[in-house]
Amino acid sequence: PATPEVRMISRVPMPAKSGQVLANVQDALRSNVKQAPNGVLCRCMRNMKTDWDRAKQIARRISDPKYKLSDFNEDIAASFPELHLYLVDENLAGVQSGGGDTVSGRTMGDEYQRTLGAFYAVYWMMRLDVDGKDGFVNGVDAQWDVLVVDDKDSLVVTQPEKRM
């Protein structure tokens, strides 16, 4: 079985912009702003807007063989800043709610991983004629390159430390 360190390595990298959201959360928790639907949420998302131009660029590029999963990952994180809210629980959600678990019983960080996994499934399905079959089934390596298995007895995709 994979060790916790290996499991963490195989998770989706966290976006750099999450630091800005974390700073907004810290400000929001210190303030007592009343704003609908939720003052803390509104303060967290302050100065953050959905980037619809970049989202449309994703749709235009998704079938391009040169458009790698790493590019898609960056574009998703930049297009939809609300995804960063999943990442604040580890440090701050306990201040407000008494814990970082969601209704599903998973941490918000785990929910972030699941949500990106759903986006990745769409990415791979849209690329079935390019590299989608191999990417969906085998995943990618540490450089975000699709793992291709030519030999049915290959162990490359059964070793957790080689998965992304």
C-alpha positions as CSV (number, residue, x, y, z in Angstrom):
1,P,0.0,0.0,0.0
2,A,1.1,3.6,-0.6
3,T,2.4,5.5,2.3
4,P,0.8,8.9,3.2
5,E,3.7,10.7,1.7
6,V,3.2,8.9,-1.6
7,R,-0.5,9.5,-1.6
8,M,0.2,13.2,-1.1
9,I,2.6,13.3,-4.0
10,S,0.0,11.7,-6.2
11,R,-2.6,14.4,-5.5
12,V,-3.3,17.3,-7.8
13,P,-0.9,20.2,-7.1
14,M,-2.5,23.1,-5.4
15,P,-2.8,26.4,-7.3
16,A,-0.5,29.3,-6.3
17,K,-3.5,31.7,-6.3
18,S,-4.9,29.9,-3.3
19,G,-2.7,32.1,-1.2
20,Q,-4.7,35.1,-2.2
21,V,-7.9,33.4,-1.2
22,L,-6.3,32.4,2.2
23,A,-5.5,36.1,2.8
24,N,-9.0,37.1,1.9
25,V,-10.3,34.4,4.3
26,Q,-8.2,35.7,7.2
27,D,-9.5,39.2,6.5
28,A,-13.0,38.0,6.3
29,L,-12.8,36.1,9.6
30,R,-11.4,39.2,11.4
31,S,-14.2,41.4,10.0
32,N,-17.8,41.4,11.1
33,V,-19.3,42.4,7.7
34,K,-22.9,41.5,7.2
35,Q,-23.6,40.9,3.5
36,A,-25.9,38.5,1.7
37,P,-25.7,35.6,1.2
38,N,-22.7,35.3,3.7
39,G,-20.3,38.1,4.7
40,V,-17.3,35.8,5.1
41,L,-18.0,34.2,1.7
42,C,-18.4,37.6,0.0
43,R,-15.1,38.9,1.6
44,C,-13.3,35.7,0.5
45,M,-14.3,36.2,-3.1
46,R,-13.6,39.9,-3.0
47,N,-11.7,41.0,-6.2
48,M,-12.2,37.5,-7.7
49,K,-14.3,37.0,-10.8
50,T,-14.9,34.1,-13.1
51,D,-12.6,34.5,-16.1
52,W,-15.1,33.7,-18.9
53,D,-12.6,34.5,-21.7
54,R,-10.2,31.9,-20.3
55,A,-13.1,29.4,-19.8
56,K,-14.0,29.8,-23.5
57,Q,-10.3,29.3,-24.4
58,I,-10.5,25.9,-22.6
59,A,-13.4,24.9,-24.8
60,R,-11.6,26.0,-27.9
61,R,-8.3,24.2,-27.0
62,I,-9.5,21.1,-25.3
63,S,-9.1,18.9,-28.4
64,D,-5.8,20.4,-29.4
65,P,-3.0,17.7,-29.1
66,K,-0.6,20.3,-27.7
67,Y,-3.0,21.3,-24.9
68,K,-1.7,19.2,-22.0
69,L,-3.5,18.3,-18.8
70,S,-1.2,20.7,-17.0
71,D,-2.4,23.6,-19.2
72,F,-6.0,22.6,-18.6
73,N,-5.4,22.4,-14.8
74,E,-3.9,26.0,-14.8
75,D,-6.8,27.3,-16.9
76,I,-9.5,25.7,-14.7
77,A,-7.9,27.2,-11.5
78,A,-7.6,30.6,-13.2
79,S,-11.1,30.6,-14.7
80,F,-13.0,29.5,-11.6
81,P,-11.5,31.2,-8.5
82,E,-14.3,29.7,-6.2
83,L,-12.4,26.4,-6.5
84,H,-9.8,27.8,-4.2
85,L,-12.4,27.9,-1.4
86,Y,-12.0,24.2,-1.1
87,L,-8.4,24.7,0.1
88,V,-9.0,27.0,3.1
89,D,-10.3,24.3,5.5
90,E,-7.0,22.9,6.5
91,N,-6.0,26.2,8.2
92,L,-9.2,28.1,8.8
93,A,-12.5,26.3,8.5
94,G,-12.2,25.0,12.0
95,V,-12.3,28.6,13.3
96,Q,-15.8,29.0,12.0
97,S,-17.3,25.5,11.9
98,G,-15.4,23.5,14.5
99,G,-13.9,21.2,11.8
100,G,-12.8,20.9,8.2
101,D,-15.0,18.0,7.2
102,T,-17.8,18.4,4.6
103,V,-21.2,16.8,4.5
104,S,-19.6,13.8,2.7
105,G,-17.2,13.3,5.6
106,R,-14.2,14.2,3.5
107,T,-12.0,17.2,4.1
108,M,-12.5,20.2,1.8
109,G,-9.1,19.4,0.3
110,D,-10.3,16.0,-0.6
111,E,-13.4,17.6,-2.2
112,Y,-11.1,19.8,-4.2
113,Q,-9.3,16.7,-5.5
114,R,-12.6,15.1,-6.4
115,T,-13.9,18.2,-8.2
116,L,-10.7,18.5,-10.3
117,G,-11.0,14.8,-11.0
118,A,-14.4,15.4,-12.5
119,F,-13.0,18.2,-14.6
120,Y,-10.2,15.9,-15.7
121,A,-12.7,13.2,-16.7
122,V,-14.4,15.8,-19.0
123,Y,-10.9,16.7,-20.4
124,W,-10.1,13.1,-21.2
125,M,-13.6,12.3,-22.7
126,M,-13.3,15.3,-25.0
127,R,-9.9,13.9,-26.2
128,L,-10.8,10.3,-26.9
129,D,-9.4,10.6,-30.4
130,V,-6.1,12.2,-29.2
131,D,-4.8,10.8,-25.9
132,G,-8.0,10.6,-23.9
133,K,-8.3,6.8,-23.6
134,D,-4.7,6.4,-22.3
135,G,-5.0,9.5,-20.0
136,F,-8.4,8.5,-18.5
137,V,-7.3,4.9,-17.9
138,N,-3.6,5.3,-17.0
139,G,-3.2,8.9,-15.8
140,V,-0.1,11.1,-16.2
141,D,3.4,11.1,-14.8
142,A,5.1,13.8,-12.7
143,Q,5.7,15.9,-15.8
144,W,2.0,15.6,-16.8
145,D,2.7,13.4,-19.7
146,V,0.2,10.7,-20.5
147,L,1.2,7.2,-19.4
148,V,0.9,4.9,-22.4
149,V,0.9,1.1,-21.7
150,D,2.0,-0.9,-24.7
151,D,2.5,-4.2,-22.8
152,K,-0.4,-5.6,-20.9
153,D,2.0,-6.9,-18.3
154,S,3.6,-3.5,-17.6
155,L,3.5,-2.5,-14.0
156,V,4.0,1.2,-14.7
157,V,0.3,2.1,-13.9
158,T,0.1,-0.1,-10.8
159,Q,2.8,1.7,-8.9
160,P,1.2,4.6,-7.0
161,E,4.5,6.5,-6.8
162,K,4.4,6.8,-10.6
163,R,0.9,8.2,-10.8
164,M,-0.2,11.8,-10.7
